[in-house]
Amino acid sequence: MSEPVITINSPAEIAALNNLCTRLEVDAVAAGRSVGEELEARTNLELAALFCGYQWAEVLGKRGRDRQDFAQSFVALAAAERSDLPTFDPKATANFRVQVSYWLGLD
């Protein structure tokens, strides 16, 4: 049985990953730390939720501040751990962290 993964195949998924990585880079500079340190400061759940938020923002045509707000709303929903919302598979989010690290050129 293969490990669960979050896929990055469609144009919206690639755009979402690019937006996620850009957000990490911007936040790292703002906090005065490296991108690797910024990546480590984020939880697996937060990374996956940001990715999903950016993906849906892309699909819905959100741009600029609307895209950022939309992605952050996904993080807030995921962090709320509401029983009426789908959850992220912990193995998939851990594997996704590796993908983000690779995309950033850290691995």
C-alpha positions in Angstrom: 0.0 0.0 0.0 1.4 3.4 -1.0 1.7 6.4 1.3 -1.1 9.0 1.1 0.0 12.1 -0.8 -1.3 15.5 -1.7 -0.8 15.6 -5.5 0.6 18.4 -7.5 -0.5 17.8 -11.1 -3.0 20.4 -12.4 -2.2 24.0 -13.3 -4.2 25.1 -10.2 -2.1 22.9 -8.0 1.1 24.1 -9.4 0.0 27.7 -9.0 -1.1 27.0 -5.4 2.3 25.5 -4.6 4.0 28.5 -6.1 1.8 30.8 -4.1 2.5 28.8 -0.9 6.3 29.0 -1.5 6.2 32.7 -2.2 4.2 33.2 1.0 6.8 31.3 3.0 9.6 33.4 1.4 7.9 36.7 2.1 7.1 35.7 5.7 10.7 34.5 6.2 12.1 37.9 5.1 9.5 39.7 7.3 10.5 37.6 10.3 14.3 37.9 9.6 14.8 34.2 9.2 15.6 31.7 6.4 13.0 30.0 4.3 14.0 26.7 5.9 13.3 28.2 9.3 10.0 29.5 8.2 9.0 26.2 6.8 9.9 24.5 10.1 7.8 27.1 12.0 4.7 25.9 10.1 2.8 22.8 11.0 2.1 20.1 8.4 -1.6 21.0 8.8 -1.0 24.7 8.1 1.0 23.9 5.0 -1.6 21.6 3.6 -4.5 24.0 4.4 -2.6 27.0 2.8 -2.0 24.8 -0.3 -5.7 23.9 -0.5 -6.8 27.5 0.1 -4.4 28.7 -2.7 -5.6 26.0 -5.0 -9.3 26.9 -4.6 -8.4 30.6 -4.8 -6.8 29.9 -8.2 -9.8 27.9 -9.4 -12.2 30.7 -8.3 -10.1 33.4 -9.9 -9.1 35.2 -6.7 -6.2 37.6 -7.0 -4.0 39.7 -4.7 -5.3 40.3 -1.2 -8.4 38.2 -1.9 -6.2 35.2 -2.7 -4.2 35.6 0.6 -7.4 36.0 2.7 -9.0 33.0 1.0 -6.0 30.8 1.7 -5.8 32.0 5.3 -9.5 31.2 5.8 -8.6 27.6 5.0 -6.0 27.6 7.7 -8.5 28.9 10.2 -11.0 26.2 9.3 -8.4 23.4 9.4 -7.1 24.7 12.8 -10.7 24.8 14.2 -10.8 21.0 13.9 -14.6 21.0 13.5 -16.2 17.7 13.2 -18.4 18.7 10.3 -15.4 19.5 8.1 -13.1 17.0 6.3 -9.7 16.5 7.8 -6.3 16.1 6.4 -4.5 12.8 6.6 -1.4 13.2 8.8 0.7 11.0 6.6 -0.3 13.0 3.5 0.5 16.3 5.2 3.9 15.0 6.3 4.7 13.9 2.8 3.5 17.2 1.5 6.0 19.0 3.7 8.7 17.1 1.9 7.3 18.2 -1.5 7.3 21.9 -0.4 10.9 21.6 0.9 11.9 20.1 -2.5 10.0 22.8 -4.4 11.9 25.5 -2.4 15.2 23.8 -3.2 15.9 22.9 0.4 16.3 19.1 -0.2 
